[in-house]
């Protein structure tokens, strides 16, 4: 049984006196193996949250299909969501209730016992604040409570939309550890985030979407190590002359500082750069390779677009 | 079934947490205390009817040819200045079946209307409670986004909505009934100290409790209507304003321009039901070369209750349709 199958998913929003807004456009996505942490990335307005809502049966797709844990959505939501814990955008709780009571209200629907709730609160670091009203919680505490709510069902799949939102650096590290632990324990974690550094560290695979379509997907290291994202940094005394010579040879060169040049994408054989410059009597004082990172890949694929907010 | 009961338990607990529900309950009890206190303060102490005054009244009524029982009722009422606890219910302690006419569609005398302290204040309480509780309970779920949380735990929307409607009905009914009983019991000190409990018998108690119950049911039905409007508008204020607008403007429009619709007005029927009054309708009659509107008997209070229930059910059906079809975002 596959974890998630999305096929040709589209969602259009009709607008009065305007052409419809296409939030998701024939999106395809498959997660076959359990126990992975999958990052779901995209600029604002790219359709991430809409896709997540379609997955969870909160909104009906205009076309296409979603199969979640073997159940077609939204008809099979009652079966599928028993094994899914989800946090969509900001966590929503009753502010006048304590954290513990909010979780108890939810847990009551599926007969989850108080002892299990206490364990979860401990796991997310809210044991001491459990009996304080949610209106007095910081944003980070509310976020932890949201994550706690997703863990209550002991789910097979966790869908988390921006779980680190509002967390301080220590909280982000803790969240990262938690996500990794959950993946290692056999749960599948589908996490949407803007914190690309965290995604890069914790995820096994990433899916990048833009304008409602999947732009790229695959293992994180494969995407990051693609040649278009790595850079060769060259330090020379006469940077202007060196830049001109390298450009004549077909390299893409840009100036980083007065005597540093950046060659991107990096050539497969850096020694060739040394040879070309040496032939022109220009000698390097420094040569180093910089691996690409997910942020660069992401910005390159999405053109650095901040996106329209629906 | 077990899952549904757990869901219902969760909804009832959510309802109890709503500030609006607690405020209204306190308000309802407070109204009772206020009514009781004011009544006590403004009521003068009077003695039982003076036999001489009653005799004088009898003699005055001789010329009108009234029955003995009619003279007795009129003169005792006229001569008795005491505060009567039975005023709580007006004439509802009487046996209506003997006074209610046979169905004659063109009777020209109007029937029913609110009588008694409890139906009047209780009616206002039912409208206020039902309207605010329903609008607030549903509107807040959309405003705070908590409806999304519920659907992630119980995605079967019909069950969720049924649990919410039941909770709204029970919650509105509880607040309105509690307030009504608070009003009723708050008048006891006045009756004991400065008035009379004459006429308070088993039948009075049955009528009092059944009136309070009917006020609760009316509040519950209005709560369902109000909650459904909140589903349509996704906003508490939107629902409250719609209902207020209907109450202020709709009633005028119906009674002036769309008279045939009057017997189907949910507020009108709910009010008639709780006060055990007949409802009326407007019919055109010709006379003296003109056509004019006359108010006549329409339905009994039980039929009015059924009509109010049917209208609330129709609203609920609309709520189910919209809730199932609409995206939650």
Interface residues (C-beta under 8 A of the other chain):
Chain A: X50 X53 X56 X57 X58 X59 X60 X74 X77 X78 X81 X84 X86 X88 X90 X92 X93 X94 X95 X96 X97 X105 X106 X108 X109 X110 X111 X149
Chain B: X2 X3 X6 X7 X9 X10 X13 X14 X17 X19 X144 X145 X146 X148 X149 X150 X151 X152 X153 X154 X155 X156 X327 X328 X329
